[in-house]
Amino acid sequence: MVTVNLGMLHYVLDHVYGAFVHRTKISPPFFSRGWGGSKLDLLEKMIKQLFPDMVGQNLPPSLIRPIWRTVWENESARLREGVFKTPCDEQLLAALPPESHNARVAFLMPKSVPTHKMSCVVHLAGTGDHTFERRLRLGGPLLKENIATMVLESPFYGQRRPMLQSGAKLLCVSDLLLLGRATIEEARSLLHWLDSEAGFGKMGICGLSMGGVHAAMVGSLHPTPIATFPFLSPHSAVVAFCEGILKHGTAWEALRQDLALQKSAMTLEEVRERMRNVLSLTDVTRFPIPKNPNAVILVAATDDGYIPKHSVLELQKAWPGSEVRWVTGGHVSSFILHNNEFRRAIVDGLDRLEWKESPL
């Protein structure tokens, strides 16, 4: 009788998928145009301002005014799509590609109860998630729990993708930091809108993979308690691009040549060290502990070829009171097979929040 190690099978599936997507010539690698020059310098400076010594000086989220259109509605629910100008400041706006200046959201909500008796979770995009559909499918069954779903289209993705970019393969390292910084500002503004304009009783933020890193950052910076759900997520982009499978989809030679134009010749190991230093800015453990860490639930996979276990545990250790739930599988298989576990985490995390006082 042949026994199959399922964990190894899931891990191998991640590597087979990664080899097909990242090592073939079907699409260009990440960062084929280098580091991003002066944009990278600007973003390094701006992101450092998010860290704890600066948090007390953070301005409140900008108020946005989405323009809505109804996509469909029935007796129990309504799906709307909204457009709003990204709330990024002028410096950040100038660095963003023109295609990314306007943000798009999908908003799925039940019609049966008033918003102050309802929750809403903002869903952020994982790497390569260009549309609303997958996240709407994740959120759809939560309607019966009176949980609305708001899905943000990331800068550099979907209709916001720059013309020269192929798929999800960002052209420069600076684009990764820019995507993250803009996503954080937009998500913070959406949560502010859900609270002050729409009047939701509870709120949460979630994301898979890269979206989970951004969700953790937003949850950390939010001024009031919200539920935070990083799913299949590392504690830092360093792990994804320098340790996990994505290191095989990165244009290391182009990055080396770009650095060589600025300095003397560098080895590939020195280039990787530079990447680790830049991406350390995305280390969520350097961000403040969320206002209610008990409402932070991480869902991680036992045999993830993209995200090693130690990375998940580092975030849990940095945020005492947070919970890690393990699902059996790899990154790709869990992404497909474990939506019910993600939904259960969302329901449980929101249950750990107090209801906001209802309007008189």
C-alpha positions in Angstrom: 0.0 0.0 0.0 1.4 3.4 -1.1 0.9 6.2 1.4 0.9 9.8 0.1 2.1 12.7 2.2 -0.6 15.2 1.5 1.3 18.0 3.0 4.2 17.4 0.6 1.7 17.1 -2.3 0.3 20.6 -1.5 3.8 22.0 -1.1 4.8 20.5 -4.5 1.6 21.9 -6.1 2.7 25.4 -5.0 6.1 24.8 -6.6 4.7 23.3 -9.8 2.3 26.3 -10.1 5.1 28.7 -9.3 7.4 27.2 -11.9 4.7 27.4 -14.5 3.8 31.0 -13.7 7.2 32.5 -12.6 9.9 30.5 -14.3 8.5 30.2 -17.8 8.7 33.0 -20.4 4.9 33.3 -20.6 5.0 36.6 -18.8 7.9 38.9 -17.8 9.3 38.7 -14.2 8.5 41.2 -11.4 10.6 44.4 -11.5 11.9 44.0 -15.1 12.6 47.8 -15.2 14.6 48.0 -12.0 14.2 49.8 -8.7 12.2 52.9 -9.8 14.9 55.6 -9.2 13.8 58.7 -7.3 10.3 57.3 -6.8 11.8 54.6 -4.6 13.7 57.2 -2.5 10.4 59.1 -2.1 8.4 56.1 -1.1 11.0 54.8 1.4 10.8 58.2 3.1 7.0 58.3 3.1 6.6 54.7 4.4 9.0 55.3 7.3 6.5 58.0 8.4 3.9 55.2 9.1 6.0 53.6 11.9 5.3 53.9 15.6 7.3 57.0 16.3 5.2 58.8 13.7 1.8 57.2 14.4 0.7 59.9 16.8 1.2 62.4 14.1 -0.9 60.6 11.5 -3.7 62.6 10.0 -7.1 61.0 10.1 -8.3 59.3 7.0 -9.4 61.6 4.2 -13.2 61.7 3.5 -14.1 60.3 0.1 -17.4 60.7 -1.8 -17.9 57.7 -4.1 -20.2 58.0 -7.0 -22.4 54.8 -7.1 -24.3 52.9 -9.7 -26.5 49.8 -9.0 -25.3 46.6 -10.8 -28.2 44.5 -9.6 -30.6 44.1 -6.7 -33.2 41.7 -5.5 -35.5 41.4 -2.5 -32.6 40.6 -0.1 -29.4 42.2 -1.4 -28.0 44.9 -3.6 -24.6 45.1 -5.5 -23.3 48.6 -6.3 -20.1 49.8 -7.9 -18.5 53.0 -6.9 -15.7 55.3 -8.2 -13.8 57.9 -6.2 -10.6 59.9 -6.6 -7.8 58.2 -4.6 -7.3 60.2 -1.4 -3.5 60.1 -1.7 -1.7 63.4 -1.1 -0.2 65.3 -4.1 3.2 63.7 -3.8 1.8 60.2 -3.9 -0.6 61.1 -6.6 2.2 62.4 -8.8 4.1 59.1 -8.3 1.0 57.0 -9.2 0.4 56.1 -12.9 -2.6 58.2 -14.3 -4.6 54.9 -14.7 -4.5 54.4 -10.9 -5.8 57.9 -10.0 -9.4 56.8 -9.7 -10.3 54.0 -7.3 -13.1 51.5 -7.9 -15.1 49.5 -5.4 -17.8 46.9 -5.4 -20.3 47.0 -2.5 -22.5 44.0 -1.7 -24.9 44.5 1.2 -28.1 42.9 2.6 -31.3 45.0 2.6 -33.0 43.3 5.6 -31.5 45.4 8.5 -30.4 49.0 9.1 -26.6 49.6 8.8 -26.1 50.2 12.5 -27.1 46.6 13.1 -24.9 45.3 10.2 -21.1 44.7 9.8 -19.0 45.4 6.7 -15.7 44.0 5.8 -13.3 45.6 3.2 -11.6 43.0 1.1 -8.2 43.9 -0.4 -6.6 42.2 -3.5 -4.0 39.5 -3.4 -1.3 39.3 -6.0 -2.9 38.9 -9.4 -6.5 39.5 -8.3 -7.6 42.0 -11.0 -11.4 41.7 -10.6 -14.1 41.9 -8.0 -15.5 38.4 -8.6 -13.4 36.1 -6.4 -13.8 38.4 -3.3 -17.5 38.9 -4.0 -17.9 35.1 -4.0 -16.0 34.9 -0.7 -18.3 37.6 0.8 -21.6 36.6 -0.8 -22.6 33.8 1.7 -21.9 36.2 4.6 -25.0 38.3 3.6 -27.1 35.9 5.6 -25.0 36.8 8.7 -25.8 40.5 8.0 -22.2 41.1 6.9 -21.7 43.4 3.9 -18.7 43.1 1.6 -16.8 46.0 0.1 -14.1 45.0 -2.5 -11.4 47.5 -3.5 -9.6 47.3 -6.9 -5.9 47.8 -6.2 -3.8 50.5 -7.9 -1.8 48.8 -10.7 -4.6 46.1 -11.1 -7.7 45.7 -13.2 -8.8 48.9 -14.9 -6.2 50.7 -12.8 -3.3 48.8 -14.4 -0.7 50.9 -16.3 -0.6 50.4 -20.0 2.9 49.0 -20.1 2.5 46.5 -17.2 1.9 42.9 -18.1 -0.7 41.3 -15.8 0.3 41.5 -12.1 4.1 41.8 -12.9 4.9 45.3 -11.5 7.6 47.0 -13.5 9.6 48.5 -10.7 10.2 47.8 -7.0 8.9 51.3 -6.3 5.5 50.2 -7.8 5.2 47.6 -5.0 5.6 50.2 -2.3 3.4 52.6 -4.1 0.7 50.0 -4.5 0.8 49.3 -0.8 0.9 52.9 0.3 -2.0 53.9 -1.9 -4.0 50.8 -0.9 -3.6 51.6 2.7 -4.8 55.2 2.2 -7.8 54.1 0.2 -8.8 51.4 2.6 -8.5 53.7 5.6 -10.8 56.2 3.8 -13.3 53.5 2.9 -13.5 52.4 6.5 -14.0 56.0 7.5 -16.8 56.3 5.0 -18.4 53.1 6.2 -18.3 54.4 9.8 -19.2 58.1 9.4 -21.3 58.2 6.3 -22.9 54.7 6.0 -23.2 54.2 9.8 -22.1 50.5 10.0 -22.2 49.0 13.5 -19.0 46.9 13.1 -16.2 46.9 10.5 -13.4 44.6 9.4 -10.6 44.4 6.9 -9.3 41.3 5.2 -7.1 40.2 2.4 -5.4 37.1 0.9 -1.6 36.9 0.4 -0.3 40.4 -0.4 -3.8 41.7 0.4 -3.4 40.3 3.9 -0.2 42.3 4.5 -2.1 45.5 3.5 -5.1 44.5 5.7 -2.8 44.0 8.7 -1.3 47.4 8.2 -4.7 49.1 7.8 -6.0 47.2 10.9 -3.0 48.4 12.8 -3.4 52.0 11.9 -7.2 52.3 12.3 -8.0 54.7 15.2 -10.9 52.5 16.5 -11.2 48.7 17.0 -11.9 46.8 13.8 -11.6 43.1 13.0 -8.5 42.3 11.0 -8.1 39.2 8.8 -4.7 38.4 7.1 -5.3 35.2 5.2 -2.4 33.1 3.8 -0.2 36.2 4.4 3.4 36.8 5.4 4.5 39.3 8.0 6.5 41.1 5.4 7.0 41.2 1.6 10.6 40.2 2.3 9.4 36.7 2.9 7.4 36.5 -0.4 10.1 37.9 -2.7 13.3 36.8 -1.0 12.3 33.4 0.6 9.2 32.1 -1.1 8.5 31.0 -4.6 8.2 34.6 -5.9 12.0 34.9 -5.7 12.0 32.8 -8.9 9.8 35.3 -10.6 11.9 38.4 -9.8 14.2 40.1 -12.4 17.4 39.9 -10.2 19.7 40.5 -13.1 17.8 43.7 -14.2 17.9 44.9 -10.6 21.6 44.2 -10.5 22.3 46.2 -13.7 20.1 49.1 -12.5 22.1 49.3 -9.3 25.4 49.0 -11.2 24.5 52.2 -13.1 24.4 54.1 -9.7 27.3 52.3 -8.0 30.1 49.9 -8.8 29.3 46.4 -9.9 27.4 44.4 -7.3 26.9 40.7 -6.8 23.5 39.1 -6.9 23.7 38.5 -3.1 24.3 42.2 -2.6 21.3 43.0 -4.8 19.1 40.6 -2.7 20.3 42.3 0.5 19.3 45.7 -1.0 15.8 44.1 -1.7 15.6 42.8 1.8 16.4 46.3 3.2 13.8 48.0 1.0 11.0 45.5 1.6 11.7 45.6 5.4 9.5 48.7 5.2 6.6 46.3 4.7 7.3 44.4 8.0 3.9 44.5 9.8 5.6 43.7 13.1 7.0 47.2 13.1 3.5 48.7 13.0 1.5 49.4 16.2 -0.7 46.7 17.8 -4.3 47.0 16.7 -6.8 48.6 19.1 -8.4 45.1 19.6 -5.9 42.4 18.9 -8.4 39.7 20.0 -10.3 40.5 16.8 -7.3 39.7 14.7 -7.6 36.2 13.2 -4.9 34.9 10.8 -5.6 31.9 8.7 -2.5 30.1 7.4 -1.7 27.0 5.4 0.3 24.1 6.9 2.3 23.5 3.7 2.5 26.9 2.0 5.3 27.1 -0.6 5.0 30.9 -0.7 4.6 31.8 3.0 6.7 29.8 5.6 5.2 29.1 9.0 7.7 31.2 10.9 6.5 34.3 9.1 2.9 33.8 10.3 4.0 33.1 13.8 6.1 36.3 13.9 3.0 38.4 13.4 1.1 36.5 16.0 4.0 37.0 18.5 4.1 40.8 17.7 0.4 41.1 18.3 -0.4 39.3 21.6 -4.1 38.2 21.7 -4.3 37.5 18.0 -5.2 34.0 16.9 -3.7 31.8 14.1 -5.9 29.1 12.5 -4.2 26.5 10.4 -5.8 24.9 7.3 -4.4 21.8 5.7 -2.9 22.7 2.3 -0.6 24.8 0.3 -1.0 28.4 -0.9 -2.8 27.6 -4.1 -5.0 24.8 -2.8 -6.0 26.7 0.3 -6.8 29.7 -1.9 -9.3 27.5 -3.8 -10.5 25.0 -1.1 -10.8 26.8 2.2 -13.2 29.7 1.6 -15.5 28.4 4.4 -12.6 28.7 6.9 -12.0 32.3 5.8 -15.7 33.1 6.2 -15.8 31.4 9.7 -12.8 33.6 10.8 -14.6 36.7 9.5 -17.8 35.9 11.5 -15.8 35.0 14.7 -13.6 38.1 14.5 -16.5 40.4 14.1 -18.3 38.7 17.1 -15.3 39.8 19.2 -16.1 43.5 18.6 -18.6 45.6 20.5 -21.5 47.1 18.5 -21.1 50.8 17.9 -23.8 52.9 19.7 -26.7 53.3 17.3 -27.8 56.7 16.2 -30.8 58.2 18.1 
